[in-house]
Amino acid sequence: MKAVPFKKLTNPKRFAPAYLGVLLLPAGGWLEQDEERLVTGSRMYWQSAADLGSIGDDGASKTVRLPRSNLFDIPQLQGIMKTIGDRGDW
């Protein structure tokens, strides 16, 4: 990740907690649609910005790693929202 957006994302003086999400799309047909639903073949991983570490002042970029256990699904989203709602991440 380039240094400027990384530093903005991980700034400890943020008013609200930040999260990084990365959406992985398969090559080719990744979207199906009919009258009842819209289905994507993608998956998304996330990480709290507070857990991404830091970057030195002279660093141009930083490699970030998102754990496979942080697959963005309904229980994960509910957990994130509960954490924010309880102000446990502030």
C-alpha positions as CSV (number, residue, x, y, z in Angstrom):
1,M,0.0,0.0,0.0
2,K,1.4,3.4,-0.8
3,A,2.6,5.5,2.2
4,V,0.1,8.4,2.0
5,P,-3.1,6.4,2.0
6,F,-1.6,4.0,4.5
7,K,-0.8,6.8,6.9
8,K,-4.3,8.3,6.5
9,L,-5.9,4.9,7.2
10,T,-3.8,4.2,10.3
11,N,-3.7,7.7,11.8
12,P,-4.3,7.2,15.5
13,K,-6.1,10.5,15.7
14,R,-9.0,9.4,13.6
15,F,-12.4,10.3,14.8
16,A,-13.8,6.9,14.0
17,P,-12.1,3.5,13.6
18,A,-11.0,2.5,10.1
19,Y,-10.9,-0.9,8.4
20,L,-9.2,-2.0,5.2
21,G,-11.1,-4.3,2.9
22,V,-9.8,-6.1,-0.1
23,L,-12.2,-7.5,-2.6
24,L,-10.9,-10.4,-4.7
25,L,-12.6,-11.0,-8.1
26,P,-12.1,-14.1,-10.2
27,A,-11.1,-13.7,-13.8
28,G,-14.0,-13.8,-16.2
29,G,-17.6,-14.2,-15.2
30,W,-17.7,-13.1,-11.6
31,L,-21.3,-11.9,-11.5
32,E,-24.6,-13.7,-12.1
33,Q,-28.0,-12.1,-12.1
34,D,-31.6,-13.1,-12.5
35,E,-35.0,-11.7,-11.4
36,E,-34.6,-12.9,-7.8
37,R,-30.9,-12.3,-7.0
38,L,-27.6,-10.8,-7.8
39,V,-24.7,-13.2,-7.0
40,T,-21.0,-12.4,-7.0
41,G,-18.2,-15.0,-7.1
42,S,-16.0,-12.6,-5.2
43,R,-14.7,-12.7,-1.6
44,M,-13.5,-10.0,0.6
45,Y,-11.0,-10.0,3.5
46,W,-10.6,-7.2,6.1
47,Q,-8.4,-6.0,8.9
48,S,-8.7,-3.2,11.5
49,A,-6.4,-0.3,10.5
50,A,-5.2,-0.3,14.1
51,D,-3.8,-3.8,13.5
52,L,-1.9,-3.0,10.3
53,G,1.2,-1.6,12.1
54,S,3.1,1.5,11.0
55,I,5.3,2.7,8.2
56,G,8.5,4.7,8.7
57,D,8.6,8.4,7.6
58,D,10.9,7.5,4.7
59,G,8.9,4.5,3.5
60,A,7.3,4.7,0.1
61,S,5.0,1.8,0.7
62,K,4.1,-1.1,3.0
63,T,2.9,-4.6,2.4
64,V,-0.2,-5.4,4.4
65,R,-1.4,-8.9,5.1
66,L,-5.0,-9.7,5.7
67,P,-5.7,-13.0,7.5
68,R,-7.8,-15.6,5.8
69,S,-9.8,-15.9,9.0
70,N,-11.0,-12.3,8.4
71,L,-13.3,-13.4,5.5
72,F,-15.9,-10.6,5.3
73,D,-19.2,-12.4,6.0
74,I,-22.3,-11.8,8.0
75,P,-20.9,-12.9,11.4
76,Q,-17.7,-10.9,10.8
77,L,-19.7,-7.8,9.9
78,Q,-21.9,-8.2,13.0
79,G,-18.7,-8.4,15.1
80,I,-17.2,-5.3,13.5
81,M,-20.4,-3.4,14.1
82,K,-20.6,-4.6,17.7
83,T,-17.0,-3.5,18.3
84,I,-17.7,-0.1,16.9
85,G,-21.0,0.2,18.7
86,D,-19.4,-0.7,22.0
87,R,-16.6,1.8,21.2
88,G,-14.2,-1.1,21.9
89,D,-12.1,-0.1,18.9
90,W,-11.7,3.6,19.7
